[in-house]
Amino acid sequence: MSSKIAGFHNPQMYEVLPNACLSATARDIFDVLTARQEPGGLVHIRQQELGQRLGLSQSAVSRAISQLRDKGIISERQRKGTLLIHPLLASYESLAHMTNHLEAPDTHVWPINFPVGDIRPSRVRDGRTGTEFDPDPDGGEDAPAPEVRPALRLAG
């Protein structure tokens, strides 16, 4: 592993990362990968080690890594035991290092397969969306107070 610290990342890409709609497992694995990466996004880790760190089965790790690859977050082509985070999502030593790396002719930048605009999916899926359900049928008006107050009695 490199002795230099990868601490700078592209904040705009991390703002749109929720658009990828990753599973919780894929997000946990991505968090481990970003914590272990060298500047430029190279990560030396095996799926077995990821499973042990997160308490996951080999098949769960494999599915999550496939999801990360399908979304373009990690590279399709790497040696066994290494993963490469997309250059736009990788961390670098500085802004200058990121710019130089992205402009280098030998840097492979592959497509990202999720919306990177201002579109954000809702955080909570509501089954009532698209139905006639109105959570506030009074239009925001206070409910009328009951005309007769109930009699209170002491328990005992």
N, CA, C and O of each residue as an XYZ file, in Angstrom:
624
protein
N       0.839     -1.178      0.000
C       0.000      0.000      0.000
C       0.880      1.236      0.000
O       1.979      1.217      0.554
N       0.417      2.288     -0.604
C       1.156      3.532     -0.690
C       1.236      4.199      0.683
O       0.328      4.074      1.505
N       2.342      4.911      0.912
C       2.496      5.596      2.190
C       1.783      6.947      2.187
O       1.617      7.561      3.241
N       1.362      7.413      1.014
C       0.645      8.676      0.932
C      -0.813      8.464      1.309
O      -1.375      7.394      1.077
N      -1.409      9.476      1.883
C      -2.786      9.372      2.368
C      -3.745      9.927      1.318
O      -3.552     11.025      0.796
N      -4.776      9.150      1.023
C      -5.811      9.590      0.092
C      -6.909     10.261      0.899
O      -7.749      9.584      1.492
N      -6.910     11.581      0.926
C      -7.876     12.280      1.754
C      -8.793     13.214      1.000
O      -9.808     13.642      1.551
N      -8.476     13.549     -0.250
C      -9.297     14.470     -1.023
C     -10.157     13.679     -2.003
O      -9.654     12.807     -2.713
N     -11.443     13.981     -2.041
C     -12.326     13.342     -3.015
C     -13.236     14.395     -3.634
O     -13.342     15.515     -3.135
N     -13.886     14.019     -4.719
C     -14.763     14.911     -5.464
C     -16.104     15.001     -4.729
O     -16.896     14.061     -4.805
N     -16.383     16.097     -4.022
C     -17.612     16.164     -3.223
C     -18.882     16.116     -4.064
O     -19.910     15.626     -3.595
N     -18.831     16.614     -5.297
C     -20.032     16.613     -6.142
C     -20.468     15.187     -6.473
O     -21.664     14.914     -6.568
N     -19.516     14.281     -6.650
C     -19.872     12.899     -6.959
C     -20.488     12.218     -5.738
O     -21.400     11.402     -5.878
N     -20.001     12.544     -4.556
C     -20.564     11.927     -3.351
C     -21.961     12.458     -3.049
O     -22.741     11.788     -2.373
N     -22.287     13.656     -3.543
C     -23.643     14.180     -3.360
C     -24.660     13.421     -4.200
O     -25.821     13.300     -3.808
N     -24.234     12.905     -5.359
C     -25.161     12.179     -6.229
C     -25.074     10.669     -6.044
O     -25.806      9.933     -6.706
N     -24.206     10.192     -5.168
C     -24.078      8.754     -4.930
C     -25.392      8.104     -4.486
O     -25.623      6.946     -4.835
N     -26.276      8.794     -3.727
C     -27.563      8.166     -3.405
C     -28.405      7.817     -4.638
O     -29.283      6.957     -4.562
N     -28.144      8.479     -5.773
C     -28.868      8.164     -7.003
C     -28.588      6.736     -7.483
O     -29.357      6.186     -8.271
N     -27.500      6.140     -7.016
C     -27.155      4.779     -7.434
C     -28.097      3.752     -6.808
O     -28.160      2.614     -7.272
N     -28.826      4.136     -5.761
C     -29.770      3.233     -5.073
C     -29.093      1.918     -4.696
O     -29.604      0.841     -5.003
N     -27.956      2.008     -4.038
C     -27.217      0.824     -3.617
C     -27.905      0.135     -2.452
O     -28.560      0.778     -1.631
N     -27.749     -1.177     -2.392
C     -28.242     -1.909     -1.228
C     -27.376     -1.522     -0.026
O     -26.286     -0.974     -0.190
N     -27.861     -1.806      1.164
C     -27.101     -1.488      2.380
C     -25.769     -2.233      2.388
O     -24.754     -1.691      2.825
N     -25.773     -3.464      1.910
C     -24.543     -4.252      1.871
C     -23.548     -3.639      0.895
O     -22.363     -3.527      1.210
N     -24.010     -3.243     -0.277
C     -23.122     -2.630     -1.267
C     -22.561     -1.315     -0.736
O     -21.393     -1.003     -0.967
N     -23.373     -0.550     -0.033
C     -22.885      0.714      0.536
C     -21.836      0.450      1.621
O     -20.835      1.162      1.703
N     -22.066     -0.574      2.455
C     -21.074     -0.922      3.483
C     -19.755     -1.348      2.847
O     -18.681     -0.966      3.310
N     -19.844     -2.134      1.792
C     -18.629     -2.577      1.114
C     -17.926     -1.394      0.461
O     -16.700     -1.302      0.509
N     -18.684     -0.492     -0.148
C     -18.075      0.695     -0.737
C     -17.380      1.535      0.333
O     -16.309      2.086      0.082
N     -17.969      1.638      1.509
C     -17.337      2.391      2.600
C     -16.003      1.758      3.006
O     -15.031      2.470      3.257
N     -15.953      0.428      3.071
C     -14.694     -0.251      3.402
C     -13.666     -0.008      2.297
O     -12.496      0.254      2.579
N     -14.103     -0.095      1.047
C     -13.184      0.110     -0.073
C     -12.611      1.520     -0.068
O     -11.412      1.700     -0.279
N     -13.454      2.524      0.171
C     -12.954      3.896      0.175
C     -12.003      4.141      1.346
O     -11.082      4.951      1.236
N     -12.215      3.456      2.451
C     -11.326      3.610      3.601
C      -9.973      2.943      3.360
O      -8.964      3.376      3.917
N      -9.942      1.893      2.532
C      -8.709      1.133      2.302
C      -7.969      1.516      1.026
O      -6.919      0.942      0.738
N      -8.480      2.459      0.262
C      -7.893      2.729     -1.049
C      -6.587      3.504     -0.983
O      -6.322      4.259     -0.048
N      -5.793      3.287     -2.004
C      -4.602      4.098     -2.227
C      -5.044      5.338     -3.006
O      -6.129      5.334     -3.588
N      -4.228      6.404     -3.030
C      -4.601      7.553     -3.858
C      -4.838      7.105     -5.298
O      -3.999      6.417     -5.880
N      -5.965      7.488     -5.866
C      -6.320      7.088     -7.217
C      -7.329      5.963     -7.268
O      -7.837      5.651     -8.345
N      -7.640      5.337     -6.133
C      -8.724      4.380     -6.081
C      -8.373      2.903     -6.092
O      -9.283      2.074     -6.077
N      -7.106      2.535     -6.118
C      -6.747      1.118     -6.112
C      -6.865      0.557     -4.698
O      -6.357      1.144     -3.742
N      -7.546     -0.594     -4.575
C      -7.768     -1.224     -3.274
C      -7.285     -2.669     -3.353
O      -7.691     -3.424     -4.237
N      -6.412     -3.043     -2.418
C      -5.938     -4.423     -2.316
C      -6.738     -5.115     -1.218
O      -6.453     -4.947     -0.032
N      -7.735     -5.889     -1.617
C      -8.554     -6.607     -0.647
C      -9.267     -7.744     -1.380
O      -9.655     -7.596     -2.539
N      -9.431     -8.846     -0.715
C     -10.146     -9.990     -1.290
C     -11.575    -10.011     -0.758
O     -11.869     -9.465      0.306
N     -12.449    -10.651     -1.517
C     -13.848    -10.742     -1.102
C     -13.975    -11.455      0.238
O     -14.833    -11.106      1.050
N     -13.135    -12.439      0.470
C     -13.173    -13.175      1.734
C     -12.897    -12.236      2.909
O     -13.558    -12.326      3.943
N     -11.929    -11.340      2.753
C     -11.614    -10.390      3.821
C     -12.770     -9.402      4.038
O     -13.084     -9.049      5.175
N     -13.394     -8.962      2.945
C     -14.557     -8.083      3.081
C     -15.664     -8.775      3.866
O     -16.283     -8.175      4.745
N     -15.910    -10.046      3.541
C     -16.936    -10.811      4.245
C     -16.636    -10.936      5.725
O     -17.532    -10.796      6.558
N     -15.369    -11.201      6.060
C     -14.986    -11.334      7.465
C     -15.126    -10.005      8.207
O     -15.599     -9.977      9.343
N     -14.720     -8.910      7.573
C     -14.811     -7.587      8.219
C     -16.247     -7.185      8.517
O     -16.530     -6.573      9.547
N     -17.154     -7.537      7.602
C     -18.542     -7.100      7.739
C     -19.475     -8.195      8.246
O     -20.669     -7.957      8.422
N     -18.941     -9.389      8.482
C     -19.783    -10.487      8.951
C     -20.772    -10.953      7.899
O     -21.923    -11.254      8.214
N     -20.326    -11.014      6.644
C     -21.199    -11.384      5.537
C     -20.734    -12.685      4.892
O     -19.565    -13.058      4.988
N     -21.660    -13.362      4.238
C     -21.305    -14.569      3.496
C     -20.614    -14.180      2.196
O     -20.714    -13.041      1.739
N     -19.913    -15.144      1.609
C     -19.220    -14.910      0.346
C     -20.209    -14.505     -0.749
O     -19.913    -13.629     -1.562
N     -21.386    -15.142     -0.771
C     -22.364    -14.826     -1.814
C     -22.918    -13.402     -1.649
O     -23.165    -12.725     -2.647
N     -23.114    -12.940     -0.413
C     -23.606    -11.574     -0.181
C     -22.571    -10.551     -0.644
O     -22.921     -9.532     -1.239
N     -21.303    -10.826     -0.372
C     -20.229     -9.926     -0.813
C     -20.167     -9.907     -2.337
O     -20.029     -8.846     -2.947
N     -20.269    -11.077     -2.944
C     -20.205    -11.174     -4.399
C     -21.357    -10.409     -5.058
O     -21.147     -9.713     -6.051
N     -22.572    -10.534     -4.512
C     -23.725     -9.798     -5.053
C     -23.522     -8.288     -4.924
O     -23.832     -7.538     -5.850
N     -23.008     -7.846     -3.788
C     -22.804     -6.409     -3.571
C     -21.721     -5.866     -4.507
O     -21.862     -4.768     -5.045
N     -20.659     -6.619     -4.702
C     -19.609     -6.175     -5.617
C     -20.134     -6.147     -7.049
O     -19.778     -5.258     -7.821
N     -20.971     -7.105     -7.404
C     -21.599     -7.093     -8.734
C     -22.465     -5.856     -8.908
O     -22.482     -5.256     -9.983
N     -23.182     -5.472     -7.861
C     -24.006     -4.270     -7.936
C     -23.124     -3.035     -8.125
O     -23.450     -2.157     -8.924
N     -22.009     -2.963     -7.393
C     -21.089     -1.835     -7.545
C     -20.508     -1.795     -8.958
O     -20.345     -0.716     -9.527
N     -20.197     -2.954     -9.525
C     -19.691     -3.005    -10.904
C     -20.766     -2.606    -11.899
O     -20.492     -1.857    -12.837
N     -21.990     -3.097    -11.708
C     -23.087     -2.762    -12.623
C     -23.354     -1.260    -12.660
O     -23.689     -0.711    -13.710
N     -23.208     -0.603    -11.527
C     -23.434      0.846    -11.450
C     -22.229      1.649    -11.952
O     -22.318      2.867    -12.107
N     -21.107      0.974    -12.204
C     -19.903      1.655    -12.676
C     -19.085      2.266    -11.560
O     -18.203      3.084    -11.822
N     -19.355      1.892    -10.326
C     -18.644      2.472     -9.182
C     -17.258      1.856     -9.027
O     -16.317      2.536     -8.618
N     -17.132      0.583     -9.351
C     -15.819     -0.052     -9.379
C     -15.604     -0.658    -10.762
O     -16.560     -0.894    -11.501
N     -14.351     -0.907    -11.103
C     -13.986     -1.368    -12.431
C     -14.322     -2.829    -12.651
O     -14.291     -3.638    -11.724
N     -14.646     -3.154    -13.897
C     -14.911     -4.538    -14.292
C     -13.618     -5.349    -14.360
O     -13.610     -6.535    -14.030
N     -12.548     -4.725    -14.779
C     -11.334     -5.476    -15.067
C     -10.215     -5.169    -14.076
O      -9.615     -4.094    -14.107
N      -9.952     -6.112    -13.214
C      -8.859     -5.993    -12.256
C      -8.310     -7.368    -11.946
O      -8.962     -8.386    -12.177
N      -7.096     -7.379    -11.416
C      -6.498     -8.646    -10.992
C      -7.222     -9.158     -9.757
O      -7.898     -8.410     -9.051
N      -7.063    -10.447     -9.517
C      -7.663    -11.058     -8.329
C      -7.055    -10.418     -7.078
O      -5.838    -10.280     -6.958
N      -7.929    -10.038     -6.159
C      -7.464     -9.435     -4.905
C      -7.318     -7.926     -4.962
O      -6.910     -7.311     -3.976
N      -7.644     -7.313     -6.100
C      -7.608     -5.851     -6.195
C      -8.896     -5.358     -6.842
O      -9.490     -6.032     -7.683
N      -9.300     -4.194     -6.437
C     -10.456     -3.516     -7.017
C     -10.036     -2.091     -7.333
O      -9.136     -1.548     -6.692
N     -10.681     -1.488     -8.314
C     -10.389     -0.111     -8.667
C     -11.674      0.705     -8.598
O     -12.640      0.425     -9.308
N     -11.673      1.710     -7.743
C     -12.811      2.609     -7.610
C     -12.786      3.587     -8.786
O     -11.718      4.012     -9.227
N     -13.966      3.936     -9.283
C     -14.062      4.870    -10.412
C     -13.251      6.124    -10.105
O     -13.322      6.639     -8.990
N     -12.473      6.631    -11.082
C     -11.634      7.803    -10.829
C     -12.386      9.030    -10.319
O     -11.807      9.847     -9.603
N     -13.664      9.177    -10.672
C     -14.426     10.323    -10.175
C     -14.896     10.128     -8.736
O     -15.277     11.095     -8.076
N     -14.874      8.887     -8.240
C     -15.281      8.606     -6.859
C     -14.083      8.295     -5.958
O     -14.233      8.194     -4.741
N     -12.903      8.145     -6.549
C     -11.703      7.808     -5.785
C     -11.228      9.002     -4.964
O     -11.630     10.141     -5.197
N     -10.371      8.711     -4.009
C      -9.753      9.765     -3.208
C      -8.331      9.989     -3.693
O      -7.690      9.095     -4.245
N      -7.859     11.199     -3.471
C      -6.537     11.600     -3.940
C      -5.814     12.346     -2.833
O      -6.392     12.652     -1.790
N      -4.540     12.634     -3.073
C      -3.744     13.379     -2.099
C      -4.160     14.844     -2.041
O      -4.097     15.478     -0.987
N      -4.592     15.380     -3.196
C      -4.964     16.791     -3.280
C      -5.805     17.018     -4.527
O      -5.973     16.110     -5.341
N      -6.329     18.215     -4.678
C      -7.080     18.571     -5.878
C      -6.185     18.496     -7.109
O      -6.617     18.032     -8.164
N      -4.942     18.949     -6.980
C      -4.006     18.899     -8.108
C      -3.739     17.451     -8.528
O      -3.680     17.148     -9.720
N      -3.579     16.559     -7.545
C      -3.347     15.147     -7.856
C      -4.555     14.563     -8.583
O      -4.388     13.813     -9.544
N      -5.771     14.894     -8.142
C      -6.974     14.400     -8.800
C      -7.042     14.913    -10.234
O      -7.303     14.139    -11.155
N      -6.812     16.200    -10.432
C      -6.869     16.788    -11.775
C      -5.841     16.143    -12.690
O      -6.161     15.775    -13.820
N      -4.606     16.004    -12.213
C      -3.558     15.380    -13.025
C      -3.901     13.938    -13.360
O      -3.674     13.496    -14.486
N      -4.445     13.199    -12.398
C      -4.794     11.794    -12.634
C      -5.908     11.679    -13.674
O      -5.838     10.832    -14.565
N      -6.934     12.524    -13.568
C      -8.052     12.463    -14.513
C      -7.653     12.903    -15.915
O      -8.225     12.428    -16.897
N      -6.677     13.806    -16.023
C      -6.240     14.292    -17.332
C      -5.155     13.425    -17.958
O      -4.832     13.602    -19.132
N      -4.585     12.487    -17.194
C      -3.519     11.627    -17.727
C      -4.077     10.741    -18.839
O      -5.177     10.206    -18.706
N      -3.338     10.580    -19.926
C      -3.847      9.774    -21.043
C      -4.011      8.292    -20.713
O      -4.790      7.606    -21.375
N      -3.311      7.789    -19.727
C      -3.422      6.366    -19.390
C      -4.498      6.077    -18.340
O      -4.693      4.920    -17.968
N      -5.195      7.101    -17.861
C      -6.280      6.899    -16.897
C      -7.538      6.477    -17.645
O      -8.027      7.191    -18.519
N      -8.046      5.317    -17.289
C      -9.267      4.798    -17.912
C     -10.467      5.268    -17.100
O     -10.592      4.939    -15.920
N     -11.347      6.033    -17.731
C     -12.566      6.499    -17.083
C     -13.739      5.820    -17.792
O     -14.017      6.103    -18.958
N     -14.414      4.935    -17.089
C     -15.529      4.179    -17.649
C     -16.841      4.849    -17.275
O     -16.868      5.689    -16.376
N     -17.937      4.490    -17.953
C     -19.226      5.154    -17.685
C     -19.794      4.815    -16.305
O     -19.628      3.707    -15.797
N     -20.456      5.787    -15.729
C     -21.193      5.590    -14.484
C     -22.631      5.310    -14.880
O     -23.200      6.035    -15.697
N     -23.226      4.271    -14.316
C     -24.556      3.824    -14.728
C     -25.643      4.207    -13.726
O     -26.473      3.375    -13.360
N     -25.639      5.451    -13.288
C     -26.723      5.983    -12.475
C     -26.779      7.482    -12.721
O     -25.774      8.073    -13.117
N     -27.933      8.116    -12.497
C     -28.059      9.551    -12.784
C     -27.117     10.375    -11.915
O     -27.036     10.166    -10.704
N     -26.405     11.314    -12.537
C     -25.487     12.161    -11.790
C     -25.936     13.615    -11.768
O     -25.183     14.496    -11.353
N     -27.179     13.871    -12.221
C     -27.727     15.222    -12.170
C     -28.308     15.502    -10.792
O     -27.893     14.902     -9.800
N     -29.259     16.407    -10.736
C     -29.881     16.784     -9.470
C     -30.980     15.823     -9.043
O     -31.616     16.036     -8.011
N     -31.214     14.776     -9.815
C     -32.272     13.825     -9.495
C     -31.864     13.034     -8.260
O     -30.766     12.480     -8.211
N     -32.720     12.980     -7.286
C     -32.475     12.158     -6.107
C     -33.713     11.347     -5.826
O     -34.814     11.893     -5.769
N     -33.551     10.042     -5.647
C     -34.715      9.240     -5.293
C     -35.150      9.559     -3.875
O     -34.346     10.000     -3.054
N     -36.421      9.337     -3.591
C     -36.888      9.575     -2.233
C     -36.214      8.584     -1.304
O     -35.975      7.438     -1.685
N     -35.909      9.009     -0.099
C     -35.210      8.152      0.849
C     -36.132      7.077      1.399
O     -35.682      5.979      1.727
N     -37.417      7.385      1.501
C     -38.372      6.425      2.033
C     -39.408      6.166      0.954
O     -40.005      7.098      0.415
N     -39.613      4.927      0.649
C     -40.615      4.574     -0.353
C     -41.991      4.577      0.320
O     -42.185      3.910      1.337
N     -42.935      5.318     -0.237
C     -44.273      5.428      0.321
C     -45.231      4.684     -0.588
O     -45.398      5.063     -1.747
N     -45.862      3.634     -0.087
C     -46.787      2.835     -0.863
C     -48.026      3.585     -1.280
O     -48.764      3.121     -2.149
N     -48.275      4.746     -0.676
C     -49.472      5.528     -1.014
C     -49.234      6.454     -2.190
O     -50.175      7.091     -2.665
N     -47.999      6.548     -2.677
C     -47.700      7.421     -3.795
C     -48.494      6.985     -5.014
O     -48.518      5.802     -5.356
N     -49.137      7.928     -5.662
C     -49.921      7.630     -6.852
C     -51.324      7.140     -6.558
O     -52.028      6.736     -7.483
N     -51.756      7.159     -5.312
C     -53.113      6.745     -4.955
C     -53.921      7.985     -4.598
O     -53.404      9.102     -4.623
N     -55.164      7.784     -4.274
C     -56.047      8.893     -3.914
C     -55.948      9.236     -2.428
O     -56.696     10.090     -1.952
N     -55.056      8.600     -1.693
C     -54.921      8.845     -0.265
C     -54.490     10.283     -0.007
O     -53.513     10.752     -0.592
N     -55.202     10.980      0.857
C     -54.852     12.334      1.251
C     -54.572     12.333      2.747
O     -55.497     12.177      3.544
N     -53.304     12.506      3.146
C     -52.989     12.439      4.565
C     -53.562     13.611      5.361
O     -53.642     13.545      6.588
N     -53.957     14.671      4.678
C     -54.509     15.832      5.367
C     -55.747     16.317      4.618
O     -55.678     17.305      3.887
N     -56.884     15.630      4.791
C     -58.074     15.987      4.005
C     -58.638     17.355      4.338
O     -59.380     17.914      3.529
N     -58.314     17.925      5.508
C     -58.843     19.233      5.887
C     -58.036     20.382      5.289
O     -58.379     21.548      5.486
N     -57.001     20.072      4.582
C     -56.200     21.140      3.979
C     -55.384     21.919      4.991
O     -55.088     23.093      4.767
N     -55.022     21.308      6.076
C     -54.177     21.966      7.063
C     -54.930     22.670      8.164
O     -54.304     23.266      9.040
N     -56.264     22.628      8.158
C     -57.044     23.290      9.203
C     -57.068     22.423     10.461
O     -57.006     21.196     10.387
N     -57.159     23.080     11.611
C     -57.244     22.350     12.872
C     -58.568     21.610     12.950
O     -59.601     22.093     12.485
N     -58.516     20.442     13.539
C     -59.752     19.681     13.751
C     -60.596     20.413     14.791
O     -60.045     20.990     15.728
N     -61.919     20.401     14.647
C     -62.753     21.093     15.637
C     -62.660     20.402     16.998
O     -62.541     19.180     17.095
N     -62.718     21.221     18.037
C     -62.672     20.678     19.394
C     -64.002     20.002     19.701
O     -65.045     20.466     19.241
N     -63.987     18.907     20.476
C     -65.250     18.244     20.823
C     -66.097     19.194     21.668
O     -65.573     19.941     22.495
N     -67.404     19.157     21.451
C     -68.293     20.069     22.166
C     -68.453     19.685     23.626
O     -68.579     20.562     24.481
N     -68.452     18.416     23.927
C     -68.601     17.972     25.303
C     -67.289     17.329     25.717
O     -66.790     16.412     25.065
N     -66.748     17.825     26.804
C     -65.504     17.241     27.293
C     -65.811     15.962     28.044
O     -66.781     15.910     28.801
N     -65.020     14.947     27.855
C     -65.272     13.693     28.578
C     -65.015     13.897     30.071
O     -64.147     14.674     30.469
N     -65.781     13.190     30.876
C     -65.603     13.263     32.328
C     -64.357     12.487     32.708
O     -64.140     11.361     32.258
N     -63.539     13.116     33.549
C     -62.315     12.444     34.011
C     -62.602     11.783     35.352
O     -63.337     12.322     36.179
N     -62.032     10.645     35.550
C     -62.176      9.993     36.842
C     -60.821      9.489     37.278
O     -59.956      9.212     36.446
N     -60.637      9.371     38.544
C     -59.379      8.898     39.099
C     -59.350      7.390     39.108
O     -60.339      6.735     39.436
N     -58.232      6.859     38.754
C     -58.080      5.410     38.787
C     -57.827      4.997     40.223
O     -57.142      5.703     40.963
N     -58.356      3.893     40.612
C     -58.038      3.492     41.967
C     -59.014      2.638     42.567
O     -58.854      2.231     43.717
